Amino acid sequence: MVKKRDMSESLTVQEGAVIEIQEIQEDKITQCYTENSEYAELLGAIQEIKKHKDVVGYILKSDSNATVDLDDSTKLIDYAMLSSQTFDAARSLSEIFKIGDSESILIEGKNLKVICLDLGKNKISIFMEKSCDHFGILRALIPQLSS
């Protein structure tokens, strides 16, 4: 499910970054996803996973598209930064220890955990309650990842 906003707005972060949120027309969404069928398939799978009671949100990002669905939209910047920093840290650790590219990363905190998957063109971050079975989430994604 793609959440739509009724108006355009900008959010300014303390560091000076600006995130713009604009209203998206449904026909533009369909056109955008049909150009990248892998992205569209992943989005469908993640939307089903989002229905799980312990999943609090996800970020799906490609070179040209990004979809965010969070239960608490006030934490958008926090979750986006956590996701981005996770991918950056995994890349740095892979280079330092020469272990090759990381495909999946699991971070578990006091109340929340996040699975980050780097699928080449597409990157997925799924945020969930600590009690959530992340293996079940991964099993639900496997059919999409192997295609």
C-alpha positions in Angstrom: 0.0 0.0 0.0 1.4 3.3 -1.0 0.5 6.1 1.4 -0.4 9.4 -0.3 -0.2 12.9 1.1 -2.8 15.5 0.4 -0.2 18.3 0.0 3.4 18.9 -0.8 5.7 19.6 2.2 9.3 19.7 3.1 11.0 18.5 6.3 14.3 20.0 7.4 16.7 17.9 9.5 19.1 19.4 12.0 22.0 18.7 9.7 20.5 20.8 7.0 19.2 18.0 4.8 15.8 18.6 3.2 13.3 15.8 2.4 10.5 16.7 0.1 7.3 14.8 0.2 4.9 15.3 -2.8 1.5 14.0 -3.7 1.8 11.1 -6.1 -0.8 10.4 -8.7 -1.9 6.7 -8.9 -1.2 6.5 -12.7 2.4 7.7 -12.2 2.9 5.0 -9.6 1.8 2.3 -12.0 3.9 3.6 -14.8 7.0 3.9 -12.6 6.6 0.3 -11.3 6.0 -1.3 -14.7 9.4 0.0 -15.9 11.1 -2.1 -13.1 9.2 -5.4 -12.8 11.6 -6.7 -10.1 10.9 -3.7 -8.0 7.2 -4.2 -8.5 7.4 -7.8 -7.4 9.4 -7.0 -4.3 7.0 -4.3 -3.4 4.0 -6.7 -3.7 5.8 -9.2 -1.4 6.8 -6.6 1.1 3.3 -5.1 1.2 2.1 -8.6 2.2 4.8 -8.8 4.9 3.8 -5.4 6.2 0.4 -6.9 7.2 2.1 -9.0 9.9 1.3 -7.5 13.3 4.9 -7.1 14.5 6.2 -5.4 11.3 6.2 -1.6 11.8 7.3 -0.6 8.3 9.7 -0.9 5.4 11.8 1.0 3.0 12.2 -0.3 -0.6 14.7 1.6 -2.7 16.1 1.3 -6.2 18.2 3.6 -8.3 15.0 5.4 -9.5 12.2 4.5 -7.1 11.7 4.5 -3.3 8.7 3.3 -1.3 8.3 3.9 2.4 5.5 2.6 4.6 5.8 3.1 8.3 3.3 2.9 11.1 4.7 6.1 12.7 5.5 8.6 9.9 7.1 10.9 12.5 10.1 8.4 12.5 10.6 8.6 8.8 13.9 10.4 9.0 15.2 8.2 11.9 14.4 5.0 10.0 15.7 6.3 6.7 19.0 7.2 8.4 19.2 3.9 10.2 18.7 2.1 6.9 21.3 4.1 5.0 23.9 3.9 7.8 23.4 0.1 8.0 24.2 -0.3 4.4 27.2 2.0 4.6 28.6 0.2 7.7 28.1 -3.2 6.1 30.0 -2.0 3.0 32.8 -0.6 5.1 33.1 -3.8 7.2 33.1 -5.9 4.1 36.0 -3.9 2.7 38.0 -3.8 5.9 37.7 -7.6 6.6 37.7 -8.6 2.9 34.6 -10.8 3.4 32.9 -9.9 0.1 29.7 -8.1 -0.4 27.1 -8.4 2.4 23.6 -9.5 1.2 21.7 -9.3 4.4 22.2 -7.4 7.7 20.3 -7.9 10.9 20.4 -5.3 13.6 18.7 -6.0 16.9 18.1 -3.3 19.5 16.2 -3.2 22.8 12.7 -2.8 21.3 13.2 -3.0 17.5 15.1 -4.9 14.9 15.7 -4.3 11.2 16.6 -6.6 8.4 18.4 -4.9 5.5 18.8 -6.8 2.2 21.1 -5.5 -0.6 19.8 -7.0 -3.9 22.0 -5.1 -6.3 19.6 -2.6 -7.9 17.1 -2.9 -5.0 17.6 -2.4 -1.3 15.1 -3.4 1.3 14.9 -2.5 5.0 12.1 -4.1 7.1 11.6 -2.7 10.6 9.9 -4.9 13.2 9.3 -5.4 16.9 12.0 -7.3 18.6 9.7 -10.3 19.2 9.0 -10.7 15.5 10.2 -13.9 13.8 12.7 -12.4 11.2 13.3 -15.9 9.8 9.6 -16.0 8.8 10.0 -12.7 7.1 13.0 -13.9 5.2 11.1 -17.1 4.2 8.3 -15.0 2.9 10.7 -13.1 0.7 12.7 -16.1 -0.6 10.4 -16.7 -3.6 10.9 -13.1 -4.8 14.7 -13.2 -4.2 15.3 -16.4 -6.1 13.5 -15.2 -9.3 
